[in-house]
Amino acid sequence: MEEVEIHSWRDFLLHYKLLFITVFTGIFFGVVLFLGWNYYQEYQSVTRNKSSTVFSRASQIDEVNSKEIQELLLQNLDIFDNDSSSAYPIFARLLIAKTYFEQNKIDEAIKSYQWILDNNNNNYFLWVTKIRLSKLFQNINKIPEAIEILSEASSKEPPPNGLKELVENELGNCYYQSGNIDKAKAFWQSAFNLSKSKDKKIFYQIKIDNAISNLAN
């Protein structure tokens, strides 16, 4: 009788062996994923707090001392680069790029902007960076590059509504500098139509009128 029971349990275990292994494996990986996710969340919380602390220190420095702000941010780039859950790395790179440009370190400024384009998926910050990079290219008279960076074909998504007006204005500036007055007028007119600010509409109209005047001359 005992031998029959032993064989019965053995057959039962052999029959459901695969099921037991599957269940055990599922539980094991579930626990690992749970612990891993908790660790990741805690790690991101720590790095986010570190980023916040550094950026808070930087914001307390007078803007006149931009080099001091830049040095503080550069010294802590490893903290920002490990923070993937906040916008502090983007703010830091934007400030660093701005200071590099003021120091006439154009290549370094472009690298900082490019880092944002390569490492950020937020459409708003992507277009903020594109606008600033376009301004930089305009300032060094690289108009084709300034236009290309703002072309919607260069991005997976078009600029959000809040930035569309700025993009159209910058494209107008680019084409005006390149001598294509008709295109410049068209983009400024688009910016005019998008703007909800009376003062900005006046500003765009002045640009359009000046462009027409230059054409007449």
Residue pairs with C-beta under 8 A, 6 or more apart in sequence:
13 20
44 83
44 84
44 85
45 85
47 79
47 82
47 83
47 84
47 85
48 83
48 85
48 86
48 88
50 76
50 79
50 83
51 79
51 80
51 83
51 86
51 88
51 89
51 92
52 86
52 88
54 72
54 73
54 76
54 79
54 80
54 88
54 92
55 73
55 88
55 91
55 92
57 72
58 69
58 72
58 73
58 92
58 95
61 68
61 69
61 72
63 69
66 95
66 98
66 99
66 102
67 99
67 103
69 95
69 99
70 95
70 96
70 99
70 100
73 80
73 92
73 95
73 96
74 96
76 92
77 92
80 88
80 89
80 92
80 93
81 89
83 89
87 122
87 125
89 119
89 120
90 116
90 120
90 122
90 125
90 129
93 112
93 113
93 115
93 116
94 112
94 113
94 116
94 128
94 129
94 132
96 112
97 108
97 109
97 110
97 112
97 113
97 132
97 136
98 109
98 132
100 106
100 108
100 109
100 112
101 109
101 136
101 139
106 136
106 140
109 136
110 133
110 136
113 129
113 132
113 133
113 136
116 125
116 126
116 129
117 126
117 129
117 130
117 133
120 126
120 129
123 155
123 156
123 157
123 159
123 160
124 160
124 162
124 163
126 155
126 157
127 155
127 159
127 160
127 163
127 167
128 163
130 149
130 150
130 154
130 155
130 159
130 167
131 150
131 163
131 166
131 167
131 170
133 149
134 146
134 147
134 149
134 150
134 170
134 174
135 146
135 170
137 143
137 145
137 146
137 149
138 146
138 170
138 173
138 174
138 177
141 177
143 174
143 177
143 178
146 170
146 174
147 171
147 174
147 175
147 178
148 154
150 167
150 170
150 171
150 174
152 158
152 159
158 164
159 166
159 167
164 194
165 191
165 194
165 195
165 200
166 191
168 187
168 188
168 190
168 191
168 194
169 187
169 188
169 191
169 204
171 183
171 187
172 183
172 184
172 185
172 186
172 187
172 188
172 190
172 191
172 207
173 184
174 184
175 181
175 183
175 184
175 187
176 184
176 207
176 211
181 211
181 214
181 215
184 211
185 208
185 211
185 212
188 204
188 207
188 208
188 211
189 204
189 208
191 200
191 204
192 201
192 204
192 205
192 208
195 201
195 204
